[in-house]
Amino acid sequence: MNKKQLFGKRFKAIRKKFGYTQDKMAEIAGIEPQSISKIESGKNFPLLSNLDKIAIKLGIELEDFFYYDHKVCEDDLKADLIRVFDSLDQTDKEKLLRIAKIFRV
């Protein structure tokens, strides 16, 4: 599944969670209903301004559209963890290590 498809799946899940039709989402964003269909099918990304209008109307954060329920490959996960770890100061690195050890089996 590519990024547009992942986004479309998440967008559709949010729309359905709030009980809106594609027509209603289009009305909120001020776009054509066909545009919502293209977003949900993974053909297009929405404009950020339209996505922001929808988030405000739904009372959610813009970031909520980007939380995907998909598996991340282990190499990407390690790279992300290293980037986060490297950005921390020594004290926070030690705290993170203590927390990580709690989850170790």
ZADOKE-333262 format. One record per residue (C-alpha): residue number from 1; y, z, x negated. Coordinates in Angstrom, 3 decimals. Layout:
// ZADOKE-333262
<r><nr>NUM</nr><yy>Y</yy><zz>Z</zz><xx>X</xx></r>
...
//
This chain:
// ZADOKE-333262
<r><nr>1</nr><yy>0.000</yy><zz>0.000</zz><xx>0.000</xx></r>
<r><nr>2</nr><yy>3.361</yy><zz>-1.007</zz><xx>-1.490</xx></r>
<r><nr>3</nr><yy>6.603</yy><zz>0.988</zz><xx>-1.316</xx></r>
<r><nr>4</nr><yy>7.956</yy><zz>-0.876</zz><xx>1.694</xx></r>
<r><nr>5</nr><yy>4.735</yy><zz>-0.257</zz><xx>3.588</xx></r>
<r><nr>6</nr><yy>4.729</yy><zz>3.434</zz><xx>2.641</xx></r>
<r><nr>7</nr><yy>8.308</yy><zz>3.751</zz><xx>3.768</xx></r>
<r><nr>8</nr><yy>7.584</yy><zz>1.883</zz><xx>7.001</xx></r>
<r><nr>9</nr><yy>4.666</yy><zz>4.167</zz><xx>7.772</xx></r>
<r><nr>10</nr><yy>6.821</yy><zz>7.259</zz><xx>7.222</xx></r>
<r><nr>11</nr><yy>9.699</yy><zz>5.799</zz><xx>9.239</xx></r>
<r><nr>12</nr><yy>7.379</yy><zz>5.079</zz><xx>12.165</xx></r>
<r><nr>13</nr><yy>5.860</yy><zz>8.571</zz><xx>11.991</xx></r>
<r><nr>14</nr><yy>9.322</yy><zz>10.130</zz><xx>12.190</xx></r>
<r><nr>15</nr><yy>10.311</yy><zz>7.871</zz><xx>15.085</xx></r>
<r><nr>16</nr><yy>7.184</yy><zz>8.800</zz><xx>17.014</xx></r>
<r><nr>17</nr><yy>7.584</yy><zz>12.500</zz><xx>16.206</xx></r>
<r><nr>18</nr><yy>10.934</yy><zz>12.420</zz><xx>17.987</xx></r>
<r><nr>19</nr><yy>9.561</yy><zz>10.347</zz><xx>20.859</xx></r>
<r><nr>20</nr><yy>11.865</yy><zz>7.390</zz><xx>20.294</xx></r>
<r><nr>21</nr><yy>11.044</yy><zz>3.763</zz><xx>20.925</xx></r>
<r><nr>22</nr><yy>11.926</yy><zz>1.061</zz><xx>18.440</xx></r>
<r><nr>23</nr><yy>14.715</yy><zz>0.035</zz><xx>20.815</xx></r>
<r><nr>24</nr><yy>16.195</yy><zz>3.551</zz><xx>20.782</xx></r>
<r><nr>25</nr><yy>16.043</yy><zz>3.763</zz><xx>16.975</xx></r>
<r><nr>26</nr><yy>17.752</yy><zz>0.386</zz><xx>16.774</xx></r>
<r><nr>27</nr><yy>20.453</yy><zz>1.588</zz><xx>19.158</xx></r>
<r><nr>28</nr><yy>21.043</yy><zz>4.703</zz><xx>17.036</xx></r>
<r><nr>29</nr><yy>21.353</yy><zz>2.640</zz><xx>13.855</xx></r>
<r><nr>30</nr><yy>23.350</yy><zz>-0.137</zz><xx>15.487</xx></r>
<r><nr>31</nr><yy>20.830</yy><zz>-2.814</zz><xx>14.534</xx></r>
<r><nr>32</nr><yy>18.468</yy><zz>-5.172</zz><xx>16.337</xx></r>
<r><nr>33</nr><yy>15.084</yy><zz>-3.829</zz><xx>17.505</xx></r>
<r><nr>34</nr><yy>13.380</yy><zz>-6.546</zz><xx>15.451</xx></r>
<r><nr>35</nr><yy>14.841</yy><zz>-4.890</zz><xx>12.356</xx></r>
<r><nr>36</nr><yy>13.057</yy><zz>-1.644</zz><xx>13.207</xx></r>
<r><nr>37</nr><yy>9.813</yy><zz>-3.580</zz><xx>13.611</xx></r>
<r><nr>38</nr><yy>10.295</yy><zz>-5.184</zz><xx>10.193</xx></r>
<r><nr>39</nr><yy>10.984</yy><zz>-1.782</zz><xx>8.618</xx></r>
<r><nr>40</nr><yy>7.891</yy><zz>-0.217</zz><xx>10.170</xx></r>
<r><nr>41</nr><yy>5.673</yy><zz>-3.134</zz><xx>9.192</xx></r>
<r><nr>42</nr><yy>6.801</yy><zz>-2.876</zz><xx>5.576</xx></r>
<r><nr>43</nr><yy>8.677</yy><zz>-6.167</zz><xx>5.491</xx></r>
<r><nr>44</nr><yy>12.172</yy><zz>-4.727</zz><xx>4.980</xx></r>
<r><nr>45</nr><yy>13.940</yy><zz>-1.584</zz><xx>3.829</xx></r>
<r><nr>46</nr><yy>16.797</yy><zz>-0.367</zz><xx>6.037</xx></r>
<r><nr>47</nr><yy>20.343</yy><zz>-0.207</zz><xx>4.775</xx></r>
<r><nr>48</nr><yy>21.162</yy><zz>3.277</zz><xx>3.531</xx></r>
<r><nr>49</nr><yy>24.079</yy><zz>3.498</zz><xx>5.966</xx></r>
<r><nr>50</nr><yy>21.747</yy><zz>2.799</zz><xx>8.904</xx></r>
<r><nr>51</nr><yy>19.175</yy><zz>5.262</zz><xx>7.650</xx></r>
<r><nr>52</nr><yy>21.894</yy><zz>7.889</zz><xx>7.317</xx></r>
<r><nr>53</nr><yy>22.976</yy><zz>7.321</zz><xx>10.944</xx></r>
<r><nr>54</nr><yy>19.402</yy><zz>7.843</zz><xx>12.102</xx></r>
<r><nr>55</nr><yy>18.938</yy><zz>10.983</zz><xx>9.994</xx></r>
<r><nr>56</nr><yy>22.139</yy><zz>12.507</zz><xx>11.370</xx></r>
<r><nr>57</nr><yy>21.171</yy><zz>11.700</zz><xx>14.963</xx></r>
<r><nr>58</nr><yy>17.687</yy><zz>13.183</zz><xx>14.484</xx></r>
<r><nr>59</nr><yy>19.056</yy><zz>16.233</zz><xx>12.682</xx></r>
<r><nr>60</nr><yy>16.949</yy><zz>15.634</zz><xx>9.590</xx></r>
<r><nr>61</nr><yy>17.749</yy><zz>15.141</zz><xx>5.933</xx></r>
<r><nr>62</nr><yy>17.863</yy><zz>11.643</zz><xx>4.504</xx></r>
<r><nr>63</nr><yy>15.220</yy><zz>12.738</zz><xx>2.008</xx></r>
<r><nr>64</nr><yy>12.750</yy><zz>13.337</zz><xx>4.840</xx></r>
<r><nr>65</nr><yy>12.212</yy><zz>9.592</zz><xx>5.076</xx></r>
<r><nr>66</nr><yy>10.877</yy><zz>9.568</zz><xx>1.524</xx></r>
<r><nr>67</nr><yy>8.169</yy><zz>12.239</zz><xx>1.686</xx></r>
<r><nr>68</nr><yy>4.955</yy><zz>10.272</zz><xx>1.782</xx></r>
<r><nr>69</nr><yy>1.477</yy><zz>11.547</zz><xx>2.499</xx></r>
<r><nr>70</nr><yy>-0.226</yy><zz>9.481</zz><xx>-0.141</xx></r>
<r><nr>71</nr><yy>-2.072</yy><zz>10.297</zz><xx>-3.293</xx></r>
<r><nr>72</nr><yy>-0.301</yy><zz>9.965</zz><xx>-6.604</xx></r>
<r><nr>73</nr><yy>-2.384</yy><zz>8.732</zz><xx>-9.500</xx></r>
<r><nr>74</nr><yy>-3.067</yy><zz>11.397</zz><xx>-12.096</xx></r>
<r><nr>75</nr><yy>-1.141</yy><zz>9.626</zz><xx>-14.873</xx></r>
<r><nr>76</nr><yy>1.995</yy><zz>9.415</zz><xx>-12.697</xx></r>
<r><nr>77</nr><yy>1.593</yy><zz>13.044</zz><xx>-11.705</xx></r>
<r><nr>78</nr><yy>1.311</yy><zz>14.134</zz><xx>-15.338</xx></r>
<r><nr>79</nr><yy>4.357</yy><zz>12.070</zz><xx>-16.294</xx></r>
<r><nr>80</nr><yy>6.398</yy><zz>13.634</zz><xx>-13.482</xx></r>
<r><nr>81</nr><yy>5.303</yy><zz>17.130</zz><xx>-14.464</xx></r>
<r><nr>82</nr><yy>6.218</yy><zz>16.515</zz><xx>-18.092</xx></r>
<r><nr>83</nr><yy>9.663</yy><zz>15.179</zz><xx>-17.102</xx></r>
<r><nr>84</nr><yy>10.328</yy><zz>18.244</zz><xx>-14.961</xx></r>
<r><nr>85</nr><yy>8.999</yy><zz>20.607</zz><xx>-17.621</xx></r>
<r><nr>86</nr><yy>11.082</yy><zz>18.974</zz><xx>-20.358</xx></r>
<r><nr>87</nr><yy>14.237</yy><zz>19.335</zz><xx>-18.268</xx></r>
<r><nr>88</nr><yy>13.859</yy><zz>23.126</zz><xx>-18.005</xx></r>
<r><nr>89</nr><yy>15.236</yy><zz>25.748</zz><xx>-20.352</xx></r>
<r><nr>90</nr><yy>12.797</yy><zz>28.012</zz><xx>-22.209</xx></r>
<r><nr>91</nr><yy>12.967</yy><zz>30.835</zz><xx>-19.656</xx></r>
<r><nr>92</nr><yy>12.195</yy><zz>28.515</zz><xx>-16.749</xx></r>
<r><nr>93</nr><yy>9.385</yy><zz>26.861</zz><xx>-18.716</xx></r>
<r><nr>94</nr><yy>7.780</yy><zz>30.265</zz><xx>-19.174</xx></r>
<r><nr>95</nr><yy>8.174</yy><zz>31.059</zz><xx>-15.459</xx></r>
<r><nr>96</nr><yy>6.641</yy><zz>27.729</zz><xx>-14.496</xx></r>
<r><nr>97</nr><yy>3.718</yy><zz>28.306</zz><xx>-16.827</xx></r>
<r><nr>98</nr><yy>3.041</yy><zz>31.719</zz><xx>-15.253</xx></r>
<r><nr>99</nr><yy>3.112</yy><zz>30.147</zz><xx>-11.788</xx></r>
<r><nr>100</nr><yy>0.816</yy><zz>27.299</zz><xx>-12.865</xx></r>
<r><nr>101</nr><yy>-1.701</yy><zz>29.779</zz><xx>-14.277</xx></r>
<r><nr>102</nr><yy>-1.971</yy><zz>31.396</zz><xx>-10.847</xx></r>
<r><nr>103</nr><yy>-3.320</yy><zz>28.113</zz><xx>-9.457</xx></r>
<r><nr>104</nr><yy>-5.780</yy><zz>27.553</zz><xx>-12.288</xx></r>
<r><nr>105</nr><yy>-9.357</yy><zz>28.106</zz><xx>-11.201</xx></r>
//
